[in-house]
Amino acid sequence: MRISEQQLTSEDWEVRLGTQFRGLRIASGLDQSTLAERAGISVGAVRNLERGSGSSLKTVVQVARALGHESWLATLAPAPGISPIDAVRARTTPRSRVYRPRLPGTPKAHG
């Protein structure tokens, strides 16, 4: 039985990412020591990342960059677009007056 991505725990995601990083490192022909040096982190940090045993976000970012996979990071935090509300607000002119609601039966003021 296959587990859906919604059913994965945080630990499952860490292991999955670690496995992907290990595969990328090996495909790039790098050992853990060389990757650690390129990423500016310790070999232990690379080891922990690949094992899925509690790496920091900073480590993930540095290793992704060192492996040339910054595009992964862009999918995690896409550039914000213009919100529909902001677009509507940009098209309307700001109010120049404040109008009070009229009470029923009150005649319209002149002047």
C-alpha positions in Angstrom: 0.0 0.0 0.0 1.4 3.4 -1.0 1.2 6.3 1.4 0.0 9.6 0.0 2.0 12.7 0.5 -0.6 14.1 2.9 -0.1 11.1 5.2 3.7 11.5 5.5 5.0 12.7 8.8 7.7 15.4 9.2 10.2 12.6 9.8 9.1 10.8 6.6 9.7 14.1 4.6 13.1 14.5 6.2 14.1 11.0 5.1 12.7 11.5 1.6 14.6 14.8 1.2 17.7 13.3 2.6 17.5 10.4 0.1 17.1 12.9 -2.7 20.0 15.0 -1.6 22.2 11.9 -1.3 21.3 10.8 -4.8 22.1 14.3 -6.2 25.4 14.3 -4.4 26.4 10.9 -5.8 25.2 11.8 -9.3 27.4 14.9 -9.1 30.3 12.7 -8.2 30.9 14.4 -4.8 31.7 12.8 -1.5 30.2 14.2 1.7 33.4 16.0 2.6 33.6 17.9 -0.7 29.9 18.8 -0.6 30.2 20.0 3.0 33.1 22.3 1.9 31.2 23.7 -1.0 28.1 24.3 1.1 30.1 25.8 3.9 28.8 23.3 6.5 30.3 20.4 8.5 30.4 16.8 7.2 28.2 15.9 10.1 25.5 18.3 8.8 25.6 16.7 5.4 25.5 13.2 7.1 22.4 14.3 9.2 20.7 15.8 6.1 21.1 12.6 4.1 19.9 10.4 7.0 16.9 12.6 7.5 17.9 13.2 11.1 17.0 16.7 11.9 18.7 19.2 9.6 18.1 22.9 9.8 16.5 24.9 7.0 19.8 26.7 6.6 21.6 23.4 5.9 18.9 22.5 3.3 19.3 25.8 1.5 23.1 25.7 1.5 23.3 22.1 0.2 20.6 22.8 -2.4 22.7 25.7 -3.6 26.0 23.8 -3.6 24.3 21.1 -5.7 22.9 23.6 -8.2 19.3 23.0 -7.3 18.2 26.4 -6.2 15.1 25.8 -8.3 13.8 23.5 -5.5 13.9 26.5 -3.2 11.9 28.6 -5.6 9.1 26.0 -5.5 9.0 26.2 -1.7 8.7 30.0 -1.7 7.4 31.3 -5.0 7.6 35.0 -5.7 4.3 36.6 -4.6 2.1 37.9 -7.3 -0.3 40.8 -7.1 -3.4 39.9 -5.0 -6.7 40.4 -6.7 -7.7 42.8 -3.9 -4.7 44.9 -4.5 -5.4 45.0 -8.3 -9.0 46.2 -7.6 -7.8 48.8 -5.2 -5.2 50.1 -7.7 -7.9 50.7 -10.3 -10.3 52.7 -8.1 -9.8 56.3 -7.1 -9.6 57.0 -3.4 -12.6 58.7 -1.8 -12.5 62.4 -1.5 -15.5 62.7 0.8 -17.2 60.8 3.5 -20.9 60.4 3.0 -23.2 59.8 5.9 -26.1 57.5 5.3 -29.5 59.3 5.1 -32.2 58.5 7.4 -35.4 57.3 5.7 -37.7 60.3 4.9 -34.9 62.9 5.2 -34.8 65.2 2.2 -31.5 65.5 0.2 -29.5 68.5 1.3 -28.8 71.2 -1.3 -25.6 73.1 -1.7 
